[in-house]
Amino acid sequence: MRILAVGAGAAGGYFGARLARAGQDVTFLVRPRRAEALRARGLRVSGPGEEIVLAPQLVTAGALEETYDLVLLSVKSTSLEAAVRDLAPAVGPGTAILPLLNGMAHLDLLADRFGDGAVLGGVAKVVTTLNEHGDILRMAPPTVVLTGERDGRPSARVDAVRAVLAGAGIDTPDVPDIIGAMWHKWVFITTLVAVTSLARGAVGEINALPGGTEFGLAVLAEAAAVSAASGYPVPESELASTARMLAAPDSPLTPSMYRDLLAGHPTEVEHVLGDLTDRARKFDVPTPLLDLATLQLRVQQRRVVAGE
């Protein structure tokens, strides 16, 4: 399977590196500056029980001349439209696009550009970041990619993609409803982003203070209510798991979006929080805490865009 990994950041670079190490034909579509760094240093991954150093196959926008079997799309939503323009030459009649973004709005954008049939549903569960050298650090398990046809039907191409992922040591359990799985991940990440952004701390720091745990659970209830109103109620087992995560004492957990906020970088506020709160309005679901988090992140986003 010929694979184009769009981006070589913390998530896409990690999954692409695992696939390349397993012998798959992987090319990374990157910006010129990232290409220069990767050519000089290699693509490096470190984490519990693994060290990967690769001389990756690279291509930059404008140099794509062939189509691929699979496009692994793992970019921030703020870069999505540019990435879609850049990857377009790689998409042929038989290409499957596997997006690993949080939220849901990207599905419509991709389907409008490449057709419904080209786009799979996808969820990534991985805790990675880039260090000061641009190397990828995996900080904790899991290493999971969920995928499936968006209409829920079985398909040979999904089986083939999952086999390739599994061959690279990436967990890829069967998911009967990938859209539901995407909604449930959206609830998780929105809750974590809102809680840490509003309280300005890691999960354990928030829980160490009076009312911290109750605050996290109240945000989770809002996000879960939007998912349920949209037709995708979060299973009780998943809600319980997320609640335990939110209540964990001494947990250093923070989402990448919170780290972007602290660093003064652009965030995915519209794709992750803005879209969810817009859907809440359509269903008359009250989300005061999520609305406050969205407002706060929008203020920060305006400052970043204005260069303040």
C-alpha positions as CSV (number, residue, x, y, z in Angstrom):
1,M,0.0,0.0,0.0
2,R,1.4,3.4,-1.0
3,I,0.7,5.8,1.8
4,L,0.9,9.6,1.9
5,A,1.2,11.0,5.4
6,V,0.1,14.6,5.3
7,G,2.3,16.4,7.8
8,A,5.0,15.0,10.1
9,G,3.9,16.5,13.3
10,A,3.3,14.9,16.7
11,A,0.5,12.6,15.6
12,G,0.9,12.1,11.8
13,G,4.7,11.8,12.1
14,Y,4.3,9.2,14.8
15,F,1.9,7.0,12.9
16,G,3.8,7.5,9.7
17,A,7.0,6.5,11.4
18,R,5.5,3.4,12.8
19,L,4.2,2.4,9.3
20,A,7.5,3.2,7.6
21,R,9.4,1.1,10.2
22,A,7.1,-1.8,9.5
23,G,8.1,-1.7,5.8
24,Q,5.2,0.2,4.3
25,D,5.9,2.6,1.4
26,V,5.3,5.9,3.3
27,T,5.9,9.4,1.9
28,F,5.5,12.5,4.1
29,L,4.0,15.7,2.6
30,V,5.6,18.5,4.5
31,R,6.4,22.2,4.3
32,P,9.9,23.2,3.0
33,R,11.2,24.1,6.5
34,R,10.1,20.8,8.0
35,A,11.6,19.0,5.0
36,E,14.9,20.7,5.6
37,A,14.9,19.7,9.3
38,L,14.0,16.1,8.6
39,R,16.6,15.7,5.9
40,A,19.2,17.0,8.3
41,R,18.2,15.1,11.4
42,G,15.9,12.3,10.3
43,L,12.5,11.5,11.7
44,R,13.0,10.6,15.3
45,V,10.5,9.1,17.7
46,S,11.1,8.2,21.3
47,G,8.9,7.0,24.1
48,P,8.3,4.1,26.5
49,G,9.8,1.0,24.9
50,E,10.6,2.5,21.5
51,E,13.2,4.4,19.6
52,I,12.7,5.1,15.9
53,V,15.2,7.0,13.6
54,L,14.3,7.1,9.9
55,A,15.5,8.9,6.8
56,P,11.9,9.5,5.6
57,Q,10.7,9.8,2.0
58,L,9.6,13.5,1.7
59,V,7.6,15.6,-0.8
60,T,6.6,19.2,-0.7
61,A,3.6,20.9,-2.1
62,G,3.8,21.3,-5.8
63,A,6.0,18.3,-6.3
64,L,3.3,15.6,-6.0
65,E,3.0,13.8,-9.3
66,E,1.5,10.4,-8.3
67,T,-1.6,9.2,-6.6
68,Y,-1.6,7.1,-3.5
69,D,-3.7,4.2,-2.1
70,L,-4.1,5.8,1.3
71,V,-3.8,9.5,2.5
72,L,-3.3,9.7,6.2
73,L,-4.4,13.2,7.1
74,S,-3.4,14.4,10.5
75,V,-3.0,18.2,10.6
76,K,-4.4,20.9,12.8
77,S,-7.8,22.2,11.6
78,T,-6.2,25.6,11.2
79,S,-4.0,24.1,8.4
80,L,-6.7,21.9,6.9
81,E,-7.7,24.0,3.9
82,A,-4.1,24.5,2.8
83,A,-3.4,20.8,3.4
84,V,-6.4,19.9,1.2
85,R,-5.1,22.0,-1.6
86,D,-1.6,20.5,-1.3
87,L,-2.7,16.9,-1.2
88,A,-5.2,17.1,-4.1
89,P,-2.8,15.7,-6.8
90,A,-2.3,12.6,-4.6
91,V,-6.0,11.6,-4.8
92,G,-7.0,9.3,-7.5
93,P,-10.1,7.2,-8.2
94,G,-9.1,4.5,-5.7
95,T,-7.5,6.6,-3.0
96,A,-8.9,6.4,0.5
97,I,-8.5,9.4,2.8
98,L,-8.2,8.7,6.5
99,P,-8.5,12.0,8.5
100,L,-7.4,11.9,12.1
101,L,-8.7,15.3,13.2
102,N,-10.8,16.0,16.3
103,G,-14.4,17.2,15.7
104,M,-16.6,16.6,12.7
105,A,-16.6,19.6,10.3
106,H,-13.6,18.3,8.3
107,L,-15.7,15.4,7.0
108,D,-17.9,17.8,5.0
109,L,-14.9,19.8,3.7
110,L,-13.2,16.6,2.5
111,A,-16.3,15.1,1.0
112,D,-17.1,18.3,-0.9
113,R,-13.6,18.3,-2.4
114,F,-13.0,14.7,-3.1
115,G,-16.4,13.0,-3.0
116,D,-18.2,11.1,-0.3
117,G,-16.7,7.8,-1.4
118,A,-13.1,8.8,-0.9
119,V,-13.4,9.8,2.8
120,L,-13.3,7.4,5.7
121,G,-14.1,8.2,9.3
122,G,-11.2,8.2,11.7
123,V,-10.2,8.6,15.3
124,A,-6.6,8.8,16.7
125,K,-5.8,8.0,20.3
126,V,-2.2,8.9,21.0
127,V,-0.3,11.1,23.5
128,T,2.6,12.7,21.6
129,T,4.3,16.1,21.3
130,L,7.3,17.6,19.5
131,N,10.4,18.7,21.4
132,E,12.6,21.7,20.7
133,H,14.4,19.7,18.0
134,G,11.2,18.7,16.2
135,D,11.5,15.1,17.4
136,I,8.4,13.2,18.4
137,L,7.9,12.2,22.0
138,R,5.3,9.6,22.9
139,M,4.4,10.4,26.5
140,A,2.0,7.6,27.4
141,P,-0.1,4.8,25.9
142,P,-2.4,4.2,24.0
143,T,-1.5,3.9,20.3
144,V,-4.9,3.5,18.6
145,V,-6.4,4.4,15.2
146,L,-10.1,3.7,14.6
147,T,-11.5,3.8,11.1
148,G,-14.5,2.7,9.1
149,E,-16.8,3.6,6.3
150,R,-18.9,6.5,7.3
151,D,-22.2,4.7,6.5
152,G,-21.2,1.8,8.7
153,R,-21.0,-0.8,6.0
154,P,-18.2,-3.4,5.9
155,S,-15.6,-2.9,3.2
156,A,-12.5,-4.5,1.8
157,R,-10.6,-1.2,1.8
158,V,-11.2,-0.7,5.5
159,D,-10.1,-4.2,6.2
160,A,-6.9,-3.5,4.2
161,V,-6.2,-0.3,6.0
162,R,-6.7,-1.9,9.4
163,A,-4.4,-4.8,8.4
164,V,-1.6,-2.3,7.5
165,L,-2.1,-0.4,10.8
166,A,-2.0,-3.6,12.8
167,G,1.1,-4.7,11.0
168,A,2.8,-1.6,12.3
169,G,1.8,-2.3,15.9
170,I,-1.0,0.2,15.9
171,D,-4.1,-1.0,17.7
172,T,-7.1,-0.8,15.4
173,P,-10.2,-2.5,16.9
174,D,-13.3,-3.1,14.8
175,V,-15.8,-0.2,15.2
176,P,-19.3,-0.8,14.0
177,D,-20.1,3.0,14.0
178,I,-17.1,5.2,13.3
179,I,-19.2,8.4,13.3
180,G,-20.3,7.6,16.8
181,A,-16.7,6.9,17.8
182,M,-15.7,10.3,16.4
183,W,-18.5,12.0,18.4
184,H,-17.4,10.3,21.6
185,K,-13.7,11.3,21.1
186,W,-15.0,14.8,20.4
187,V,-16.8,14.8,23.7
188,F,-13.6,13.7,25.5
189,I,-11.2,16.2,23.9
190,T,-13.7,19.1,24.1
191,T,-14.1,18.4,27.8
192,L,-10.4,18.2,28.5
193,V,-9.7,21.4,26.5
194,A,-12.4,23.4,28.2
195,V,-11.5,22.2,31.7
196,T,-7.8,22.9,31.4
197,S,-8.2,26.1,29.5
198,L,-10.7,27.6,31.9
199,A,-8.8,26.5,35.1
200,R,-5.4,27.1,33.5
201,G,-3.9,23.9,34.9
202,A,-3.3,20.2,34.4
203,V,-6.0,17.7,35.5
204,G,-4.2,16.9,38.8
205,E,-3.8,20.6,39.6
206,I,-7.5,21.2,39.1
207,N,-8.5,18.3,41.2
208,A,-6.3,19.4,44.0
209,L,-8.5,22.4,44.7
210,P,-12.0,22.6,46.1
211,G,-14.6,22.2,43.4
212,G,-12.1,21.2,40.7
213,T,-13.4,17.6,40.2
214,E,-17.0,18.8,40.2
215,F,-16.2,21.5,37.6
216,G,-14.7,18.9,35.3
217,L,-17.7,16.6,35.6
218,A,-20.0,19.5,34.9
219,V,-18.2,20.3,31.6
220,L,-18.3,16.6,30.7
221,A,-22.1,16.6,31.2
222,E,-22.5,19.5,28.9
223,A,-20.5,18.0,26.1
224,A,-22.2,14.6,26.5
225,A,-25.6,16.2,26.3
226,V,-24.7,17.7,22.9
227,S,-23.6,14.4,21.6
228,A,-26.8,12.7,22.8
229,A,-29.0,15.4,21.3
230,S,-27.2,14.8,18.0
231,G,-28.0,11.1,18.0
232,Y,-24.8,9.8,19.4
233,P,-25.1,9.2,23.2
234,V,-21.9,8.4,24.9
235,P,-22.0,4.8,26.4
236,E,-22.0,4.8,30.2
237,S,-18.7,2.9,30.2
238,E,-17.0,5.6,28.2
239,L,-18.5,8.4,30.4
240,A,-17.3,6.6,33.5
241,S,-13.8,6.2,32.0
242,T,-13.7,9.9,31.1
243,A,-15.0,10.9,34.5
244,R,-12.2,8.8,36.2
245,M,-9.6,10.5,34.0
246,L,-11.0,14.0,35.0
247,A,-11.0,13.1,38.7
248,A,-7.5,11.5,38.7
249,P,-5.3,13.0,41.5
250,D,-1.8,14.2,40.6
251,S,-2.5,13.7,36.9
252,P,-0.2,15.8,34.6
253,L,-2.6,15.4,31.7
254,T,-3.1,18.4,29.4
255,P,-4.3,18.4,25.8
256,S,-2.1,19.8,23.0
257,M,-4.6,22.6,22.4
258,Y,-4.1,23.8,26.0
259,R,-0.3,23.7,25.5
260,D,-0.8,25.7,22.3
261,L,-2.8,28.2,24.3
262,L,-0.1,28.7,26.9
263,A,2.6,29.0,24.2
264,G,0.6,31.8,22.4
265,H,0.0,29.6,19.3
266,P,-3.2,29.4,17.2
267,T,-5.7,26.9,18.5
268,E,-8.4,24.8,17.0
269,V,-11.1,26.7,18.9
270,E,-13.6,26.9,16.1
271,H,-13.2,23.3,14.9
272,V,-13.3,21.7,18.4
273,L,-15.3,24.0,20.6
274,G,-17.0,26.5,18.3
275,D,-18.7,23.8,16.2
276,L,-19.9,21.9,19.2
277,T,-21.4,24.9,20.9
278,D,-23.1,25.9,17.6
279,R,-24.7,22.4,17.4
280,A,-25.8,22.8,21.0
281,R,-27.7,25.9,20.1
282,K,-29.5,24.0,17.3
283,F,-30.8,21.5,19.8
284,D,-31.4,24.0,22.6
285,V,-28.9,22.3,24.8
286,P,-27.5,24.7,27.4
287,T,-23.7,24.7,27.6
288,P,-22.7,27.7,29.7
289,L,-19.2,26.3,30.7
290,L,-18.4,25.3,27.1
291,D,-19.6,28.7,25.9
292,L,-17.3,30.4,28.4
293,A,-14.3,28.3,27.3
294,T,-15.1,29.0,23.6
295,L,-15.3,32.8,24.3
296,Q,-12.0,32.7,26.2
297,L,-10.2,30.8,23.4
298,R,-11.6,33.1,20.7
299,V,-10.3,36.1,22.5
300,Q,-6.9,34.5,22.6
301,Q,-7.1,33.5,19.0
302,R,-7.9,37.1,17.9
303,R,-4.8,38.3,19.8
304,V,-2.6,35.7,18.1
305,V,-4.0,36.5,14.7
306,A,-3.4,40.2,15.4
307,G,0.1,39.5,16.4
308,E,-0.3,40.8,19.9
